């Protein structure tokens, strides 16, 4: 039964490895120097010279980080495509017959896909709004997805040895 399960998800894992590579390369585009434009904050720069009209909180506010509009045009469709492809995998994974002994392993792979979806949704939202301030959180989500995938692969190998 275990072999049947792994045979049924092997193509899902193969497709996911391609999605993961595409995600990594597209994320690298978002992390280049030219991808983020920091808006100039006059109040922060010249606050002390503006006197009482510039409060301390106005001076302490970080300037907004925006995605480069040219980059948004190219990467937004890429991330939407990656999200669609991952949604298809989630649907296919739901159709897999899971033996009771492999429920934990199956749930772990499902968590990997759910984290990917969460990351895609945040990236797409940020690109549509132009807001790049969520990039550290997005990178952490994709890193957690990768760590969970490594744990899944380790567990999969240990199950295969039994």
DSSP file (Angstrom, degrees, kcal/mol; ACC not computed):
  #  RESIDUE AA STRUCTURE BP1 BP2  ACC     N-H-->O    O-->H-N    N-H-->O    O-->H-N    TCO  KAPPA ALPHA  PHI   PSI    X-CA   Y-CA   Z-CA
    1    1 A X     >        0   0    0      0, 0.0     4,-2.1     0, 0.0    98,-0.2   0.000 360.0 360.0 360.0 -38.3    0.0    0.0    0.0
    2    2 A X  H  >  +     0   0    0      1,-0.2     4,-2.6     2,-0.2     5,-0.2   0.913 360.0  50.6 -62.0 -42.0    2.9    2.4    0.8
    3    3 A X  H  > S+     0   0    0      1,-0.2     4,-2.2     2,-0.2    -1,-0.2   0.877 108.6  52.3 -64.3 -36.9    4.4    1.8   -2.7
    4    4 A X  H  > S+     0   0    0      2,-0.2     4,-2.0     1,-0.2    -1,-0.2   0.904 109.7  49.5 -64.4 -41.2    1.1    2.5   -4.3
    5    5 A X  H  X S+     0   0    0     -4,-2.1     4,-1.7     2,-0.2    -2,-0.2   0.952 112.0  46.7 -62.3 -49.6    0.9    5.8   -2.4
    6    6 A X  H  X S+     0   0    0     -4,-2.6     4,-1.0     1,-0.2    -1,-0.2   0.849 111.4  52.4 -64.7 -33.1    4.4    6.9   -3.3
    7    7 A X  H  X S+     0   0    0     -4,-2.2     4,-0.6    -5,-0.2    -1,-0.2   0.885 108.7  51.2 -66.5 -37.4    3.7    5.9   -7.0
    8    8 A X  H  < S+     0   0    0     -4,-2.0     4,-0.3     1,-0.2    -2,-0.2   0.804 118.0  36.5 -72.2 -28.2    0.5    8.1   -6.9
    9    9 A X  H  X S+     0   0    0     -4,-1.7     4,-2.6     1,-0.1    -1,-0.2   0.493  91.8  90.3-101.7  -2.1    2.3   11.1   -5.6
   10   10 A X  H  X S+     0   0    0     -4,-1.0     4,-2.1     1,-0.2    -2,-0.1   0.903  90.4  46.7 -62.0 -40.1    5.6   10.7   -7.4
   11   11 A X  H  X S+     0   0    0     -4,-0.6     4,-2.5     2,-0.2    -1,-0.2   0.858 110.7  53.5 -69.5 -32.4    4.4   12.8  -10.4
   12   12 A X  H  > S+     0   0    0     -4,-0.3     4,-2.5     2,-0.2    -2,-0.2   0.918 110.0  47.7 -64.0 -43.3    3.1   15.4   -7.9
   13   13 A X  H  X S+     0   0    0     -4,-2.6     4,-2.0     2,-0.2    -2,-0.2   0.886 111.2  51.0 -64.9 -38.7    6.6   15.6   -6.3
   14   14 A X  H  X S+     0   0    0     -4,-2.1     4,-1.3    -5,-0.2    -2,-0.2   0.930 112.5  45.2 -64.8 -45.3    8.2   15.8   -9.7
   15   15 A X  H  X S+     0   0    0     -4,-2.5     4,-2.2     1,-0.2     3,-0.3   0.905 111.3  54.3 -63.9 -40.8    6.0   18.7  -10.8
   16   16 A X  H  X S+     0   0    0     -4,-2.5     4,-3.0     1,-0.2    -1,-0.2   0.867 101.4  58.1 -63.7 -35.4    6.4   20.4   -7.5
   17   17 A X  H  X S+     0   0    0     -4,-2.0     4,-1.8     1,-0.2    -1,-0.2   0.887 108.2  47.0 -62.7 -36.3   10.2   20.3   -7.8
   18   18 A X  H  X S+     0   0    0     -4,-1.3     4,-2.4    -3,-0.3    -2,-0.2   0.909 112.1  49.7 -68.3 -42.1    9.9   22.3  -11.1
   19   19 A X  H  X S+     0   0    0     -4,-2.2     4,-2.7     1,-0.2    -2,-0.2   0.914 109.4  52.5 -61.2 -42.4    7.5   24.8   -9.4
   20   20 A X  H  X S+     0   0    0     -4,-3.0     4,-2.4     2,-0.2    -1,-0.2   0.903 109.7  48.2 -62.2 -42.2    9.9   25.2   -6.5
   21   21 A X  H  X S+     0   0    0     -4,-1.8     4,-2.2     2,-0.2    -1,-0.2   0.923 112.6  48.4 -63.6 -44.1   12.8   26.0   -9.0
   22   22 A X  H  X S+     0   0    0     -4,-2.4     4,-2.2     1,-0.2    -2,-0.2   0.891 110.9  51.7 -62.3 -39.4   10.6   28.5  -10.8
   23   23 A X  H  X S+     0   0    0     -4,-2.7     4,-2.8     2,-0.2     5,-0.2   0.925 108.7  50.6 -63.3 -44.9    9.6   30.1   -7.5
   24   24 A X  H  X S+     0   0    0     -4,-2.4     4,-1.9     1,-0.2    -2,-0.2   0.923 111.9  46.2 -60.4 -45.3   13.2   30.4   -6.4
   25   25 A X  H  X S+     0   0    0     -4,-2.2     4,-1.2     1,-0.2    -1,-0.2   0.885 114.3  47.7 -67.8 -36.6   14.3   32.1   -9.6
   26   26 A X  H  X S+     0   0    0     -4,-2.2     4,-1.3     1,-0.2    -2,-0.2   0.886 110.3  52.2 -71.2 -37.6   11.3   34.5   -9.6
   27   27 A X  H  X S+     0   0    0     -4,-2.8     4,-0.8     1,-0.2    -2,-0.2   0.870 103.8  58.2 -63.7 -35.7   11.9   35.3   -5.9
   28   28 A X  H >< S+     0   0    0     -4,-1.9     3,-0.7     1,-0.2     4,-0.3   0.868 100.7  56.7 -62.7 -34.7   15.5   36.2   -6.8
   29   29 A X  H >< S+     0   0    0     -4,-1.2     3,-1.0     1,-0.2    -1,-0.2   0.900 105.8  50.8 -59.8 -39.5   14.2   38.8   -9.3
   30   30 A X  H 3< S+     0   0    0     -4,-1.3    -1,-0.2     1,-0.2    -2,-0.2   0.653 106.8  55.6 -73.8 -14.0   12.3   40.4   -6.4
   31   31 A X  T << S+     0   0    0     -4,-0.8    -1,-0.2    -3,-0.7    -2,-0.2   0.361  81.8 108.8-102.2   5.9   15.4   40.5   -4.3
   32   32 A X  S X> S-     0   0    0     -3,-1.0     3,-1.2    -4,-0.3     4,-0.5  -0.354  82.1-108.9 -76.3 163.9   17.6   42.4   -6.7
   33   33 A X  G >4 S+     0   0    0      1,-0.3     3,-0.8     2,-0.2    -1,-0.1   0.879 116.8  51.3 -59.9 -40.0   18.6   46.0   -6.0
   34   34 A X  G 34 S+     0   0    0      1,-0.2    -1,-0.3     3,-0.1    37,-0.2   0.533  93.3  76.2 -79.6  -4.0   16.5   47.4   -8.7
   35   35 A X  G <4 S+     0   0    0     -3,-1.2    33,-3.2    -6,-0.1     2,-0.5   0.803  91.9  53.4 -77.9 -27.3   13.4   45.6   -7.6
   36   36 A X  E <<  -A   67   0A   0     -3,-0.8     2,-0.5    -4,-0.5    31,-0.2  -0.915  63.7-163.6-116.2 132.9   12.6   47.9   -4.6
   37   37 A X  E     -A   66   0A   0     29,-4.0    29,-2.9    -2,-0.5     2,-0.6  -0.961  11.5-149.4-113.2 121.8   12.2   51.6   -4.8
   38   38 A X  E     -A   65   0A   0     -2,-0.5    27,-0.2    27,-0.2     2,-0.2  -0.817  19.4-130.9 -93.1 121.6   12.4   53.4   -1.4
   39   39 A X        -     0   0    0     25,-2.4     2,-0.3    -2,-0.6    -1,-0.0  -0.471  24.5-110.9 -72.8 140.6   10.3   56.6   -1.5
   40   40 A X        -     0   0    0     -2,-0.2     2,-0.8    23,-0.1    -1,-0.1  -0.554  25.1-151.1 -74.5 129.3   12.1   59.7   -0.2
   41   41 A X     >  -     0   0    0     -2,-0.3     4,-2.1     1,-0.2     5,-0.2  -0.869  12.1-174.4-107.3 101.6   10.7   60.9    3.1
   42   42 A X  H  > S+     0   0    0     -2,-0.8     4,-3.2     1,-0.2     5,-0.2   0.884  85.2  54.2 -62.2 -40.2   11.1   64.7    3.3
   43   43 A X  H  > S+     0   0    0      1,-0.2     4,-1.3     2,-0.2    -1,-0.2   0.903 109.4  47.4 -64.0 -40.7    9.8   64.8    6.9
   44   44 A X  H  4 S+     0   0    0      2,-0.2     4,-0.2     1,-0.2    -1,-0.2   0.915 117.8  42.0 -66.4 -41.4   12.3   62.2    8.0
   45   45 A X  H  < S+     0   0    0     -4,-2.1    -2,-0.2     1,-0.2     3,-0.2   0.915 132.4  20.0 -72.2 -44.5   15.2   64.0    6.3
   46   46 A X  H >X S+     0   0    0     -4,-3.2     3,-1.2    -5,-0.2     4,-0.9   0.178  84.8 120.5-115.2  16.4   14.3   67.6    7.2
   47   47 A X  G >< S+     0   0    0     -4,-1.3     3,-1.2     1,-0.3     4,-0.5   0.870  73.1  54.1 -50.0 -48.0   12.1   67.0   10.2
   48   48 A X  G >4 S+     0   0    0      1,-0.3     3,-0.6    -4,-0.2    -1,-0.3   0.811 108.7  51.0 -60.6 -27.5   14.2   69.0   12.7
   49   49 A X  G <4 S+     0   0    0     -3,-1.2    -1,-0.3     1,-0.2    -2,-0.2   0.640  99.1  64.9 -83.9 -14.2   14.1   72.0   10.3
   50   50 A X  G X< S-     0   0    0     -3,-1.2     3,-1.1    -4,-0.9    -1,-0.2   0.542  91.0-156.1 -86.9  -6.1   10.3   71.9   10.0
   51   51 A X  G X   -     0   0    0     -3,-0.6     3,-1.3    -4,-0.5    -1,-0.3  -0.389  60.1 -10.7  71.4-142.8    9.8   72.8   13.6
   52   52 A X  G 3  S+     0   0    0      1,-0.3    -1,-0.2    -2,-0.1    -2,-0.1   0.697 122.0  75.1 -68.3 -20.3    6.6   71.8   15.4
   53   53 A X  G <  S+     0   0    0     -3,-1.1     2,-0.7     1,-0.2    -1,-0.3   0.750  90.6  61.6 -68.3 -20.5    4.8   70.9   12.2
   54   54 A X  S <  S-     0   0    0     -3,-1.3    -1,-0.2    -7,-0.3    -4,-0.1  -0.899  81.2-153.5-108.3 108.0    6.8   67.7   12.0
   55   55 A X     >  -     0   0    0     -2,-0.7     4,-1.6     1,-0.1     5,-0.1  -0.243  28.1-108.3 -74.4 166.4    6.1   65.4   14.9
   56   56 A X  H  > S+     0   0    0      1,-0.2     4,-1.7     2,-0.2     5,-0.2   0.892 119.8  54.2 -61.8 -40.1    8.6   62.9   16.3
   57   57 A X  H  > S+     0   0    0      1,-0.2     4,-1.1     2,-0.2    -1,-0.2   0.885 105.7  52.6 -64.8 -36.5    6.4   60.0   15.0
   58   58 A X  H  4 S+     0   0    0      1,-0.2    -1,-0.2     2,-0.2     3,-0.2   0.873 111.0  47.5 -64.7 -34.7    6.4   61.5   11.5
   59   59 A X  H  < S+     0   0    0     -4,-1.6    -1,-0.2     1,-0.2    -2,-0.2   0.790 110.8  51.7 -75.6 -26.8   10.2   61.7   11.6
   60   60 A X  H  < S+     0   0    0     -4,-1.7    -1,-0.2    -5,-0.1    -2,-0.2   0.638  81.9 111.0 -85.7 -14.8   10.5   58.1   12.9
   61   61 A X  S  < S-     0   0    0     -4,-1.1     2,-0.2    -3,-0.2   -17,-0.1  -0.389  71.4-123.8 -64.5 130.8    8.3   56.6   10.1
   62   62 A X        -     0   0    0     -2,-0.1    -1,-0.1     1,-0.1     3,-0.1  -0.501  32.4-102.9 -71.1 142.7   10.3   54.4    7.8
   63   63 A X        -     0   0    0     -2,-0.2    -1,-0.1     1,-0.1   -23,-0.1  -0.411  45.6 -98.8 -65.4 142.8   10.0   55.4    4.1
   64   64 A X        -     0   0    0    -26,-0.1   -25,-2.4    -2,-0.1     2,-0.6  -0.341  30.3-138.4 -65.4 141.2    7.6   53.1    2.2
   65   65 A X  E     -A   38   0A   0    -27,-0.2    67,-2.7    -3,-0.1    68,-0.6  -0.894  24.7-173.2-100.9 125.3    9.3   50.4    0.1
   66   66 A X  E     -AB  37 131A   0    -29,-2.9   -29,-4.0    -2,-0.6    65,-0.2  -0.892  25.4-114.2-119.4 146.9    7.7   50.0   -3.3
   67   67 A X  E     -A   36   0A   0     63,-2.5     2,-0.3    -2,-0.3   -31,-0.3  -0.554  42.4-100.0 -74.3 144.4    8.2   47.4   -6.0
   68   68 A X    >>  -     0   0    0    -33,-3.2     4,-1.9    -2,-0.2     3,-0.7  -0.501  30.2-135.6 -61.2 123.3    9.6   48.7   -9.2
   69   69 A X  H 3> S+     0   0    0     -2,-0.3     4,-1.6     1,-0.3    -1,-0.1   0.828 103.3  54.9 -56.7 -34.7    6.6   49.0  -11.5
   70   70 A X  H 3> S+     0   0    0      1,-0.2     4,-0.9     2,-0.2    -1,-0.3   0.882 108.4  48.9 -65.9 -36.7    8.5   47.5  -14.5
   71   71 A X  H <> S+     0   0    0     -3,-0.7     4,-2.8     1,-0.2     3,-0.3   0.867 105.4  58.1 -69.3 -36.7    9.3   44.4  -12.3
   72   72 A X  H  X S+     0   0    0     -4,-1.9     4,-2.2     1,-0.2     5,-0.3   0.907 101.0  56.7 -59.4 -42.5    5.7   44.1  -11.2
   73   73 A X  H  < S+     0   0    0     -4,-1.6     4,-0.4     1,-0.2    -1,-0.2   0.844 115.9  35.6 -59.7 -34.7    4.6   43.8  -14.9
   74   74 A X  H  X S+     0   0    0     -4,-0.9     4,-0.7    -3,-0.3    -2,-0.2   0.867 122.2  40.5 -88.7 -38.3    6.9   40.8  -15.4
   75   75 A X  H  X S+     0   0    0     -4,-2.8     4,-2.6     2,-0.2     5,-0.2   0.798 100.2  69.0 -86.5 -27.8    6.7   39.0  -12.1
   76   76 A X  H  X S+     0   0    0     -4,-2.2     4,-2.2    -5,-0.3     5,-0.2   0.938 102.9  44.7 -58.3 -49.3    3.0   39.3  -11.2
   77   77 A X  H  > S+     0   0    0     -4,-0.4     4,-2.1    -5,-0.3    -1,-0.2   0.867 111.9  55.2 -62.7 -32.7    1.9   36.9  -14.0
   78   78 A X  H  X S+     0   0    0     -4,-0.7     4,-2.4     2,-0.2    -2,-0.2   0.943 109.9  44.3 -63.2 -47.3    4.7   34.5  -13.1
   79   79 A X  H  X S+     0   0    0     -4,-2.6     4,-2.4     1,-0.2    -2,-0.2   0.868 111.6  53.2 -67.9 -35.5    3.6   34.3   -9.5
   80   80 A X  H  X S+     0   0    0     -4,-2.2     4,-2.2    -5,-0.2    -1,-0.2   0.905 110.2  48.6 -63.9 -39.5   -0.1   33.9  -10.5
   81   81 A X  H  X S+     0   0    0     -4,-2.1     4,-2.5     2,-0.2    -2,-0.2   0.917 111.0  49.7 -64.8 -44.0    0.9   31.1  -12.7
   82   82 A X  H  X S+     0   0    0     -4,-2.4     4,-2.1     1,-0.2    -2,-0.2   0.891 110.4  51.1 -62.3 -39.4    2.9   29.4   -9.9
   83   83 A X  H  X S+     0   0    0     -4,-2.4     4,-2.4     2,-0.2    -1,-0.2   0.921 110.4  48.8 -64.2 -43.5    0.0   29.8   -7.6
   84   84 A X  H  X S+     0   0    0     -4,-2.2     4,-2.0     1,-0.2    -2,-0.2   0.920 111.1  49.8 -61.4 -44.1   -2.4   28.2  -10.1
   85   85 A X  H  X S+     0   0    0     -4,-2.5     4,-1.6     1,-0.2    -1,-0.2   0.884 111.6  48.7 -63.5 -38.2    0.0   25.3  -10.7
   86   86 A X  H  X S+     0   0    0     -4,-2.1     4,-2.3     2,-0.2    -1,-0.2   0.879 107.7  54.8 -69.9 -37.4    0.3   24.7   -6.9
   87   87 A X  H  X S+     0   0    0     -4,-2.4     4,-2.1     1,-0.2    -2,-0.2   0.895 106.4  52.4 -61.3 -39.3   -3.5   24.8   -6.5
   88   88 A X  H  X S+     0   0    0     -4,-2.0     4,-2.3     1,-0.2    -1,-0.2   0.899 108.7  50.3 -62.5 -40.1   -3.7   22.0   -9.1
   89   89 A X  H  X S+     0   0    0     -4,-1.6     4,-2.7     2,-0.2    -2,-0.2   0.893 107.6  53.2 -65.4 -39.1   -1.2   20.0   -7.1
   90   90 A X  H  X S+     0   0    0     -4,-2.3     4,-1.9     2,-0.2    -1,-0.2   0.920 109.7  48.9 -61.5 -42.6   -3.2   20.5   -3.9
   91   91 A X  H  X S+     0   0    0     -4,-2.1     4,-1.0     1,-0.2    -2,-0.2   0.928 113.0  46.8 -62.1 -45.1   -6.3   19.2   -5.7
   92   92 A X  H  X S+     0   0    0     -4,-2.3     4,-0.5     1,-0.2     3,-0.4   0.868 109.9  53.9 -65.3 -36.1   -4.4   16.2   -7.0
   93   93 A X  H >< S+     0   0    0     -4,-2.7     3,-0.9     1,-0.2    -1,-0.2   0.858 103.3  56.5 -67.1 -34.6   -2.9   15.5   -3.6
   94   94 A X  H 3< S+     0   0    0     -4,-1.9    -1,-0.2     1,-0.2    -2,-0.2   0.801 103.4  55.9 -64.4 -27.8   -6.4   15.5   -2.1
   95   95 A X  H 3< S+     0   0    0     -4,-1.0    -1,-0.2    -3,-0.4    -2,-0.2   0.631  84.6 107.0 -80.5 -14.0   -7.3   12.7   -4.5
   96   96 A X  S << S-     0   0    0     -3,-0.9     2,-0.7    -4,-0.5   -91,-0.1  -0.386  74.0-124.6 -69.0 141.2   -4.4   10.4   -3.4
   97   97 A X        -     0   0    0    -93,-0.1     2,-0.6    -2,-0.1   -89,-0.1  -0.787  29.1-157.2 -87.1 118.9   -5.4    7.4   -1.3
   98   98 A X        -     0   0    0     -2,-0.7     2,-0.1   -93,-0.0     5,-0.1  -0.866   9.7-136.1-105.7 120.1   -3.4    7.7    1.9
   99   99 A X    >   -     0   0    0     -2,-0.6     3,-2.2   -98,-0.2     4,-0.2  -0.457  28.0-114.9 -67.2 146.7   -2.6    4.6    4.0
  100  100 A X  G >  S+     0   0    0      1,-0.3     3,-1.2     2,-0.2     4,-0.3   0.817 114.4  60.4 -53.9 -33.1   -3.1    5.2    7.7
  101  101 A X  G 3  S+     0   0    0      1,-0.2    -1,-0.3     2,-0.1     3,-0.2   0.723 107.0  46.5 -68.3 -19.6    0.6    4.7    8.4
  102  102 A X  G <> S+     0   0    0     -3,-2.2     4,-2.7     1,-0.2    -1,-0.2   0.236  76.5 106.4-108.7  13.3    1.5    7.6    6.1
  103  103 A X  H <> S+     0   0    0     -3,-1.2     4,-2.8    -4,-0.2     5,-0.2   0.910  81.9  49.6 -57.6 -43.9   -1.0   10.2    7.3
  104  104 A X  H  > S+     0   0    0     -4,-0.3     4,-1.8     2,-0.2    -1,-0.2   0.912 112.7  47.1 -63.7 -42.3    1.7   12.2    9.1
  105  105 A X  H  > S+     0   0    0      2,-0.2     4,-1.9    -4,-0.2    -1,-0.2   0.915 112.9  49.1 -63.9 -43.7    3.9   12.2    6.0
  106  106 A X  H  X S+     0   0    0     -4,-2.7     4,-2.2     1,-0.2    -2,-0.2   0.911 110.2  50.9 -62.5 -44.0    1.0   13.2    3.7
  107  107 A X  H  X S+     0   0    0     -4,-2.8     4,-2.0     1,-0.2    -1,-0.2   0.848 106.9  55.3 -63.1 -34.1    0.0   16.0    6.1
  108  108 A X  H  X S+     0   0    0     -4,-1.8     4,-1.8     2,-0.2    -1,-0.2   0.919 108.6  46.3 -66.9 -42.1    3.6   17.3    6.1
  109  109 A X  H  X S+     0   0    0     -4,-1.9     4,-2.0     1,-0.2    -2,-0.2   0.885 110.4  53.9 -67.2 -36.2    3.6   17.5    2.3
  110  110 A X  H  X S+     0   0    0     -4,-2.2     4,-2.5     1,-0.2    -1,-0.2   0.886 106.0  53.3 -62.5 -37.6    0.3   19.2    2.4
  111  111 A X  H  X S+     0   0    0     -4,-2.0     4,-2.6     2,-0.2    -1,-0.2   0.889 105.3  54.6 -64.1 -38.6    1.8   21.8    4.8
  112  112 A X  H  X S+     0   0    0     -4,-1.8     4,-2.1     1,-0.2    -2,-0.2   0.943 111.3  44.3 -58.2 -47.9    4.6   22.4    2.3
  113  113 A X  H  X S+     0   0    0     -4,-2.0     4,-2.4     1,-0.2    -2,-0.2   0.882 111.8  52.8 -66.4 -38.4    2.0   23.2   -0.4
  114  114 A X  H  X S+     0   0    0     -4,-2.5     4,-2.4     2,-0.2    -1,-0.2   0.900 109.1  49.5 -64.0 -40.3   -0.1   25.4    2.0
  115  115 A X  H  X S+     0   0    0     -4,-2.6     4,-2.5     2,-0.2    -1,-0.2   0.901 109.4  52.2 -65.0 -39.9    3.0   27.4    2.9
  116  116 A X  H  X S+     0   0    0     -4,-2.1     4,-2.8    -5,-0.2    -2,-0.2   0.934 109.9  49.0 -59.3 -45.5    3.8   27.9   -0.8
  117  117 A X  H  X S+     0   0    0     -4,-2.4     4,-2.7     1,-0.2    -2,-0.2   0.901 109.7  51.4 -62.2 -41.3    0.2   29.1   -1.3
  118  118 A X  H  X S+     0   0    0     -4,-2.4     4,-2.1     1,-0.2    -1,-0.2   0.920 111.7  47.6 -61.5 -43.2    0.5   31.5    1.6
  119  119 A X  H  X S+     0   0    0     -4,-2.5     4,-2.5     2,-0.2    -2,-0.2   0.918 111.9  49.3 -63.0 -44.4    3.8   32.9    0.2
  120  120 A X  H  X S+     0   0    0     -4,-2.8     4,-3.0     1,-0.2     5,-0.3   0.922 110.0  51.3 -61.7 -43.5    2.3   33.3   -3.3
  121  121 A X  H  X S+     0   0    0     -4,-2.7     4,-2.4     1,-0.2    -1,-0.2   0.907 112.1  46.2 -62.1 -41.6   -0.8   35.1   -1.9
  122  122 A X  H  X S+     0   0    0     -4,-2.1     4,-2.6     2,-0.2    -1,-0.2   0.907 113.8  48.6 -67.2 -41.0    1.4   37.6    0.0
  123  123 A X  H  X S+     0   0    0     -4,-2.5     4,-2.9     2,-0.2     5,-0.2   0.945 113.2  46.9 -62.9 -47.3    3.7   38.2   -3.0
  124  124 A X  H  X S+     0   0    0     -4,-3.0     4,-2.7     1,-0.2     5,-0.2   0.915 112.8  49.5 -62.3 -43.3    0.8   38.7   -5.3
  125  125 A X  H  X S+     0   0    0     -4,-2.4     4,-2.0    -5,-0.3     6,-0.3   0.926 113.1  47.2 -60.7 -44.8   -0.9   41.0   -2.9
  126  126 A X  H  X>S+     0   0    0     -4,-2.6     4,-1.5     1,-0.2     5,-0.9   0.893 113.0  48.2 -64.4 -40.2    2.3   43.0   -2.4
  127  127 A X  H  <5S+     0   0    0     -4,-2.9    -2,-0.2     2,-0.2    -1,-0.2   0.902 111.3  49.8 -67.8 -40.1    2.9   43.2   -6.2
  128  128 A X  H  <5S+     0   0    0     -4,-2.7    -1,-0.2     1,-0.2    -2,-0.2   0.873 119.3  38.0 -66.2 -35.5   -0.7   44.3   -6.8
  129  129 A X  H  <5S-     0   0    0     -4,-2.0    -1,-0.2    -5,-0.2    -2,-0.2   0.648 105.7-127.7 -85.9 -16.3   -0.4   47.0   -4.2
  130  130 A X  T  <5 +     0   0    0     -4,-1.5   -63,-2.5     1,-0.3     2,-0.6   0.471  62.1 141.8  81.3   1.9    3.2   47.8   -5.0
  131  131 A X  B   < +B   66   0A   0     -5,-0.9     3,-0.3    -6,-0.3    -1,-0.3  -0.681  27.4 176.4 -86.6 117.7    4.1   47.4   -1.4
  132  132 A X    >   +     0   0    0    -67,-2.7     3,-1.6    -2,-0.6     4,-0.2   0.335  55.4  99.6 -98.7   5.5    7.5   45.6   -0.8
  133  133 A X  T 3  S+     0   0    0    -68,-0.6     3,-0.4     1,-0.3     4,-0.2   0.714  76.2  59.4 -68.7 -19.5    7.5   45.9    3.0
  134  134 A X  T 3> S+     0   0    0     -3,-0.3     4,-2.5     1,-0.2     3,-0.3   0.445  73.4 103.5 -87.1   0.1    6.3   42.3    3.4
  135  135 A X  H <> S+     0   0    0     -3,-1.6     4,-2.8     1,-0.2     5,-0.2   0.872  77.4  51.9 -55.2 -43.1    9.3   40.8    1.6
  136  136 A X  H  > S+     0   0    0     -3,-0.4     4,-2.1    -4,-0.2    -1,-0.2   0.924 112.7  46.3 -59.9 -41.0   11.1   39.6    4.8
  137  137 A X  H  > S+     0   0    0     -3,-0.3     4,-2.1    -4,-0.2    -2,-0.2   0.909 112.4  50.8 -65.1 -41.6    7.9   37.8    5.9
  138  138 A X  H  X S+     0   0    0     -4,-2.5     4,-2.3     1,-0.2     5,-0.2   0.922 109.6  49.7 -62.2 -45.3    7.5   36.3    2.4
  139  139 A X  H  X S+     0   0    0     -4,-2.8     4,-2.3     1,-0.2    -1,-0.2   0.900 109.6  52.3 -61.7 -40.8   11.1   35.0    2.3
  140  140 A X  H  X S+     0   0    0     -4,-2.1     4,-2.5    -5,-0.2    -1,-0.2   0.889 108.2  51.2 -62.3 -39.3   10.6   33.5    5.8
  141  141 A X  H  X S+     0   0    0     -4,-2.1     4,-2.3     2,-0.2    -2,-0.2   0.934 111.9  45.6 -64.5 -46.0    7.4   31.7    4.6
  142  142 A X  H  X S+     0   0    0     -4,-2.3     4,-2.1     2,-0.2    -1,-0.2   0.860 112.4  52.3 -66.9 -33.6    9.2   30.2    1.6
  143  143 A X  H  X S+     0   0    0     -4,-2.3     4,-2.6     2,-0.2    -2,-0.2   0.912 109.3  49.2 -65.0 -42.4   12.2   29.2    3.8
  144  144 A X  H  X S+     0   0    0     -4,-2.5     4,-2.5     1,-0.2    -2,-0.2   0.899 109.6  52.3 -63.5 -40.0    9.8   27.5    6.2
  145  145 A X  H  X S+     0   0    0     -4,-2.3     4,-2.2     2,-0.2    -1,-0.2   0.915 110.4  48.3 -59.9 -43.5    8.2   25.7    3.2
  146  146 A X  H  X S+     0   0    0     -4,-2.1     4,-2.3     2,-0.2    -2,-0.2   0.917 111.1  49.3 -65.1 -44.1   11.7   24.6    2.1
  147  147 A X  H  X S+     0   0    0     -4,-2.6     4,-2.0     1,-0.2    -1,-0.2   0.899 111.7  49.4 -62.2 -40.2   12.7   23.3    5.6
  148  148 A X  H  X S+     0   0    0     -4,-2.5     4,-2.6     2,-0.2    -1,-0.2   0.881 109.0  53.0 -66.2 -37.8    9.4   21.4    5.8
  149  149 A X  H  X S+     0   0    0     -4,-2.2     4,-2.6     2,-0.2    -2,-0.2   0.905 107.9  50.7 -63.3 -41.6   10.1   19.9    2.4
  150  150 A X  H  X S+     0   0    0     -4,-2.3     4,-2.1     2,-0.2    -2,-0.2   0.907 111.3  48.1 -62.6 -41.3   13.5   18.7    3.5
  151  151 A X  H  X S+     0   0    0     -4,-2.0     4,-2.6     2,-0.2    -2,-0.2   0.905 110.5  52.1 -64.1 -42.0   11.9   17.1    6.6
  152  152 A X  H  X S+     0   0    0     -4,-2.6     4,-2.7     2,-0.2    -2,-0.2   0.925 109.8  48.9 -58.5 -46.2    9.3   15.5    4.4
  153  153 A X  H  X S+     0   0    0     -4,-2.6     4,-2.2     2,-0.2    -1,-0.2   0.888 110.8  50.5 -63.9 -39.2   12.0   14.0    2.2
  154  154 A X  H  X S+     0   0    0     -4,-2.1     4,-2.0     2,-0.2    -1,-0.2   0.931 113.1  45.4 -62.8 -45.7   13.9   12.7    5.2
  155  155 A X  H  X S+     0   0    0     -4,-2.6     4,-2.3     1,-0.2    -2,-0.2   0.884 110.3  54.9 -65.1 -37.7   10.8   11.1    6.5
  156  156 A X  H  X S+     0   0    0     -4,-2.7     4,-2.1     1,-0.2    -1,-0.2   0.908 108.4  48.3 -62.7 -42.2   10.0    9.7    3.1
  157  157 A X  H  X S+     0   0    0     -4,-2.2     4,-1.1     1,-0.2    -1,-0.2   0.903 111.1  50.2 -64.9 -40.3   13.4    8.0    2.9
  158  158 A X  H  X S+     0   0    0     -4,-2.0     4,-0.7     1,-0.2    -2,-0.2   0.867 111.0  48.8 -68.3 -34.4   13.0    6.5    6.3
  159  159 A X  H >< S+     0   0    0     -4,-2.3     3,-0.7     1,-0.2    -1,-0.2   0.880 107.8  55.8 -68.9 -37.5    9.6    5.1    5.5
  160  160 A X  H 3< S+     0   0    0     -4,-2.1    -1,-0.2     1,-0.2    -2,-0.2   0.750 102.6  56.5 -66.6 -24.5   11.0    3.7    2.2
  161  161 A X  H 3<        0   0    0     -4,-1.1    -1,-0.2     1,-0.2    -2,-0.2   0.717 360.0 360.0 -79.4 -22.0   13.7    1.8    4.2
  162  162 A X    <<        0   0    0     -3,-0.7    -1,-0.2    -4,-0.7    -2,-0.1   0.498 360.0 360.0 -72.0 360.0   11.2   -0.1    6.4
